[in-house]
Amino acid sequence: MNHTFDVFISGCGPVGLLGPTQQSRAFGITPHTMEIFQHHGLTYRILQQSIACRGGTLFLNGKDMGDLHFDEFDAVFPQLTFLSQSKVEAILVDEIEKIHGKIHWNTELIEYEQQKDCIVAQVKDHTSGKTFEVAAQYIIGSDGCHSSIRKQNPTWTYEGNSIQSNFALADFVLEGADISRIRNRQVVFYHSKGASVLIPLPHEDDGDSVTMRMVSNLGTYATDHGAKVTHGTDNPREELTLDQVKDLMDERMNNLQVSIKRPIWLTFFNVNERMANGFRRGRAFIMGDAAHCHSPAGGQGMNIGLQDAENLAWKLSLALNDESSDSEKLLDSYSIEREPIVRSVVDATGILTRVAMSNSFVMSLARYAGLAVAYAVPPVRRILVNRILQLDFTLGDSPIIAPPKPNERFLEQGGHSLKETRALLSKDVTIAVERKTIFEILEKWNNKHAVFWMITRQTWQQEPDVKLTNAFIDGISRYNSCRGFVFQSTTQFATFDDFNSTTQHKVVDYWIDTHAISSADSLTSKLGLTAHLTDSKSKIPPAALVILRPDRYIAYSSLVSTQLELDQAFTFMDSYLLQNQ
C-alpha cells in the first residue's frame, strides 16, 4: 500500500506530536514553552493537571540555606510548571484527534530514501506484521537518542560523551512534618557524596502528603567519549530498590523530616551529553533527543525539543503551501537558529552536572561560594533564574532575521521574542467593545507572520501622512502568509466611524494601544517605541514597522518615515516570503 503525505514524523513523544510512550522522565515546563502552548490554545489543558513551582530550598552539606523565591518576571507564567511527559503527550494526542489527525501506533520505520522531490519510507506495522511504503515531501526524526532517521544518514554524527555514573530516579508519595514547606518547591541537597533534588509533582492523595520526584547521582563525575549512546531509562544497568532510595534519603536528606509513604516508580537512568552535527540533511530533519541530549540539570530537555518543533513547523508550512520565495534558505534557518541555543544548553547543563557531582575540595568550595552568592545577591540570582526559566533566549545570526540597526537603539531588534502586554482596544465597535492582550490577538493568526504598523504617539505628536499608512496596507495585502495590524493612540482620532467606512480591515486589524506612552506594559513600550517617542522632538515622528514570525520572534524592526524605508521592509519580506501569485 502506498501513502503520500506532506510530512512523515517518526516518533510520537511530545516533540513529534507538537510538530503536527509512556515515559515520565521529563516534567518541567518553562515559561517560554508555556507561551508556545498558549499560542496554540493549549495552555489551559496543561494548567488543569500541573503544579506550579515558584521557588526552591537549598541544603548544603546538611545546613539549611533557606528558601529561594522566584522574583516577578516579565512572563505570562513566571514559574516552572511541572507535569509528566506522559501527560503532556496525552494532551497533544487528544488535540490531534480533535482535528481528525491519526497517529499510527505500533509501527516502525525500517528505512527511508531521499529522492529528488520526496522521501520514500518503508514502515512495518507490528500489529499486522505487514510492511508498507510511505512517500512524503519531508521526513522528521523525533525518535529519540537512537534515532533511525539520524543513523541512516552516514553524514550525521552524534558527538559528545556518556557520564559513567548511574543516576537514581524515584517517584513517591512523602509524608512528615516538613511536607507543607516543600509542597510546591524544588529542594536541592548538596552532600559530600553527591547531589539530590526533590521536585514536586501533581498530587492526588490527601493533604497530609505530597508527590515528589527524587533525582540523585551515584558516584563522582567521569565521562566516556565513546560513540555508544546510553542516554535515558531504556537500558538501566541494574534495578533500583526501595531500600537504596531510603539509604540515599538518610544520607543526604536527614535534616528534612519526611518519609516515604508509597513508592510509585523507581529506576536508574544514564546521562549522555551529545549533539548532532546539524539538524537538517536535505528533506530530513531531526529534533528533540534525536538531535541533542544532555543532563536533566535545570529541567531543560523537553522544553528544548518542543521549541525545536515550534521553530520548524511554521517553516515547513510555508514551504509546503508555496508561500516562501526561498524555501531552501527558510528551511536551512532551522538548524542555523537552533544549534547555538542547543549548544548553550548542553554546555550549561554539563557545567551544572560537573559542579554538582564533583567531590574535590576546590569544586566543593566553588559550589559553596557560588550558591551563597546566588542566594545573597539579587542580580546574580536573577541571572541564574532567567537561565533556568529560559527567559533569556534570543536568536542569533539567521538568514531570515534582519541585523540590528545601530541608529535605532530603542527599538526591539530581530531575534528577540515578543512579551505579553496590557489589553488593547479593538477599533471595530460594530458589535461590541473588545479588549485583548497582544497574545490573545495573535492566537487567531498563529500560523501567519504578524506585521505591526505602530503609529502610536505622544499627545502633541501627529501620525504620519495617511498615504504612508495606506502604502503599508497595500503592501501587506500582497502576502497570504501575513496579517497586518495598525496600532494607534486614542489621542489621534475623534471617532471610530472611519473604521466602518473602509474596507481596509479585511486585510489588517486596527487596535488602540491605550496608555501607549504612560504604561510600561503597553505594546508601544514593550517594542521600545515609547522610549524613541519620548526622546524625539519631532512633531511627526516615524512609524515603527515590526515583523513578527509565527513563533513570536521578531524578524525585522525599523523606524519608517519614507516610502523608501517602507520598501526596505518589504524587500526583506521578499527575501523569504512569496507574494500572492
Beta strands, then each sheet from edge to edge (+ up, - down):
strand 1: 2-10
strand 2: 28-29
strand 3: 51-53
strand 4: 55-60
strand 5: 63-69
strand 6: 80-82
strand 7: 107-114
strand 8: 119-125
strand 9: 131-141
strand 10: 158-175
strand 11: 186-191
strand 12: 194-200
strand 13: 209-218
strand 14: 223-224
strand 15: 259-276
strand 16: 280-281
strand 17: 284-286
strand 18: 292-293
strand 19: 424-426
strand 20: 435-436
strand 21: 449-454
strand 22: 482-488
strand 23: 508-512
strand 24: 543-548
strand 25: 554-560
sheet 1: 1+ 9+ 8- 7+
sheet 2: 1+ 9+ 17+ 16-
sheet 3: 2+ 6- 3+
sheet 4: 5+ 4- 11- 12+ 13- 10+ 14-
sheet 5: 5+ 4- 11- 12+ 13- 10+ 15- 18+
sheet 6: 20+ 19- 23+ 22+ 21+ 24- 25+
end
